[in-house]
Amino acid sequence: MSEVCFICDKPLKESEVVVADHGMKTLIDASVEKNDYFFEYLKDKQSVIVHVQCRKIYTRKSSIVAAKRQRETEQGSTSTISPPHTRAQVSEPDFNFKIYCLFCGVEANEEAEK
């Protein structure tokens, strides 16, 4: 058997393969939802031979949701919207509470306040 699994692109072994003829619609639907373009490959096929575990993982709802989330994250990182800016830590001298007012930062003069 010299074929490879279209999902993982690894060689197929006879003990771990399944012929997906009845599940073609499920594979195509999963590909469309994931937007990974495997559906282009699958649309002309009557059946494909894939690893059992690959098929299970590929068509699992949580895998589809994760693929969508990853695609949205990748699209978000390439968009023009920049991430929120955080304040850079500036090395300022420590605030001296004995000399400066906590609220306004102005030098506190006890004699002037009396």
Secondary structure, 3 states (H helix, E strand, C coil): CCCECCCCCCECCHHHEEEECCCHHHHHHHHHHHCCCHHHHHCCCCCEEEEHHHHHHHHCHHHHHHHHHHHHHHHHHHCCCCCCCCCCCCCCCCCCCCCECCCCCCECCHHHHC
